[in-house]
């Protein structure tokens, strides 16, 4: 088991949630510790929201001040978030091991909070954060610097990018359990935006990433061969499903711009990987 070094100030981060949420949390922590001089220790847990190891998606992070390891059985007792399913036992260890702790429900980590993470961390030498949110300002360049796809995923990305036209637009449509995206980013608005692109650029093609097979089918019917998309259904709870999610993410990032669903961080992170324009498709907000 890997422990934070006692000789150097350390921030231990447990990123939670889906792929893009975890990436945002890691980027925030990397920007923060880069300013404060702390070592960043990331513990990567597999769970139902992301059932895949970090090294099955990404190359090693190439910074000596960042250490990431896959959670072991011991980490489930020592570094996991205290909650009902583990009888809050990790909290006992964490109370002794860390001089400051922030969990995902902490008001300091809520979106829009005025929390100053730099000031908070500067006052602690052994800190712990578990979150799915960004919590410190960071340059978008950190996304590309920290997250590089493993070769197997990069090869799949190239099978799509090789078929891109001179004007390929990324489309990300979030459905399943995201009620806000379903309510405020209807398919009809995506189709309208896509038709406007075709009017401006007749050679436009679209790369579509979506967890809705029905929406992908509708777009194929409407736009025909202009649609590039995976035939594999979305599945967060399998290695293959998460690797396809990473393929979608990196492929979206190689398009010229992205139209994405509201209340979904996936397309926002894809845009930040290459600093390309991002347009939220929404109504009634």
N, C-alpha and C positions, 0 to 999 in steps of 0.2 A: 504494500500500500504506500502511496506517495503522500507525504505530509508537507505542509507549507514549511519552508526553511525558517527556522527561528532567528537566524542571524541577519535576515534581511526583511524589511517590511513587505508584506504579501497581501494581495487581495485574492481570495478564493471565490470564483464565480461558478455557479451552477445555472447554465442557460436552460430555460424550459420552453415548452410549447413546440410549435412546428419549426420547419427549417428556417424560414425567413426570420421568425421571432428570435431564434437562437443566434442567428448571424448578427442581428441588430444588437443583442445584448453583448456579444463578444466584441463587436466593434466599439461599443460604448466603453466597455471595460479596458480595451487596449488603448483607446485614446486617453482615458483617465489615468491609467498607470504610467503611460508614457510621459504624462505631465508631472506626476507626483514622485516617480522613481520607484514605485512598488514593483515587485515581481507579480505577474498575473498567473494564477494557477487555475486552469479551467478543468472542471470535472464533467465529463460528457456522459449522461445517462441515456440508455435506451428505454423507451416506454411506448405506450399505445399511440402517442402523438408523433413519435419519430422513432421507429423501431429499427435503427440502423446505426452502426458505429461511425464516428467522425472519419476514420481513415478508409471507410468504404465509399465516402463521398468526396473528400478533400485531401489534397496533399498536406504534408506537415506544415504547420505555420513556421515560417522562417525567421522568427525573432527570438533571440536568446533570452529576452526578458519575459517570454510567454511559454508556459509549460502546460500542455494539455494531456490528460490521460483518460482512457475509457474507464468508466466506473466498474469497480470490482464488487464482489459480495460485501466486503468490508465497507465500501463507500456507501452502500445502501443503509448501513447502520450509522455511519459517521458523517457523511456529507449530504445525504438526501435531505429534502425539506421536511421538517417535522410536521406530521399530519396524522389523521386518524388511522390510515392504512399501516403506518409503522409505529403506532401507539405513541407518537411524538418522542420516541427514544433518541433520535439524532440530536434533538435539542439539548439533551443532557451533555453530550460530548461537545457540542458547539458552544455551549455556555462557558465551558472550561478552555476550549481551544482558541476561541476568537474573542477579541476585545470589543468587537462591534458586529452586529448582524442585522441584515435587512432581508426580509422574505417578500414573496410576490404580492402579498396583501398590504404591505407597508404603504401608508399614504405618501411617503417620500418618493416612492417609485411609480406612482400613478401618473399617467400621461398629463402633461400640463402643470405638474407640481413645480413650485419654485425651488425645490431642493438643489442645493449646491454640493454635488458629489465630490468635487475637488476639495472643498473645505472640510467636508466630512471625513474623507479618506486621509487627508493630511494629519488628522489628529489621532490616527490609529495605525498600529503596526501589524495587526493580524485581523483583517476584516473579511466578512463573508457576505455575499449577495446571491440571492436566487431570484431570477426574474425572466420575463419574456419581453420586457420593454427596453427601449433605449433610455438611458438615464444620464447621459453626458454628451455634450456636443462633440461631433467627430467629423473629420473631413471625409467626403465620399470616396476619396482615393484609398482609404483603408480597406474598403470591401474587396477591391481587386488585389490589394497587397496581401490580405490575410486568407482569402478563399480562392484557391486554384483547384479545378476539378481533377480528380485522378484520371489517368489515361483512358480507362475503360469508358468513363463518362464523356470525356473530351471526344473520343471517337464517335460516340453516338450524336453528340452535338454537331459534329462536322457532317454527318449524314443529312442533317437538315440544312445547315448553312450553305452547303454546296448547291442546294436547290433554290436558294434565295434569288430574287430578282434584284434589279438595281434599287428597288423601292419596296422593301419588306417591312411590314408593320407587325409588332407583337400584340397579341390579344390574350389577356388573362381574365377568365370568367370564373369567379369563385361561387360555389353553390353549397351543396351538402348541408353542413351545420351552421353556416353563416347567414343568419336570418336577415341581417342588415344588407348584405350584398344582394341577397335574393330580392328584398323589397325595393331597394333603391338603385340597383344596377341591372335593370331588365335587359333581356337579350335584344329587344327591339331597339334600344338606344345604341347598343354595340353595332347592330346592322346599319343604322343610320350613319354612325361615324365611319364605318367601313365603306359605305357607298359614297360618302363625301371624299374619302381618300381616292377612290377609283375615279371620281370625276376630275380630281386634280392631277392624278397620276395613273393613267390607264394601265400601266404595266405592274401595278401594285399586286403583291402577294401577301398573304397573312399567315404568320405562325400562331397557332391557337393552342394555348395551355388551359385546360379546364378539368375540373373534377365532375363535370356533367357530360355524360355520353350523349344525352338527348340534345344538349345545346351544340355539341360538336357535329352531330348528325344534321341538325337544322342548318348550320353554317355551311357544311359540305353541300347540302342540297341547294342552298341559295347562291353560293359563290363557286361551286364546282372545283376545278383543279387549282384555283387560286389558294385554296386552304391547305396548309401543311400542318399536320397534327399527329400525335401518337395514337395508335390503336389500342394501347394498353390502358386499362382502367386505373384511376387514381387509387392508391392504397397506402396510407401512412403506416399501417401496421405490418409491413413486410419490407425486407431489404430491397427486393426488386422494385416495389412500389416507390420507396423513398429515392432509390437511384434514378428512377424515371422522373421523379419530381425535381431532382437536381439537374437532369438533362433539360427539362422544361425551363428551369430557372436560368441556366447559362445560355440556352438557345434564345430565350426572350432578350437576354442582355446583348445579343449580337445583332438584333434588329435595329432599324433606324429610330424607332420610337415605340412606346408601349401605351395601349389603351387598357386600363385595369379597373377592376371592381372596387367600389368603396369598401372601407372597413376590412381590407386585406393587405397585409404587409408584403405579400409575395411579389407582386408586380413592382412595388416601390423599391424593394431590394434589388430586383433584377435590373431596374433602371440605374440604380446607384453603382452596380458592378462595372458599368461602362460609361457612367455619366451621360446617359441619353435622355431625351425628353420623355416625360411621363404625364399622361392625361387620365384623370379619374373620370370614369363614366358613371354619372349619377343623376338622379332626379329627386325632387321633393326634399332637399336638404338645404 
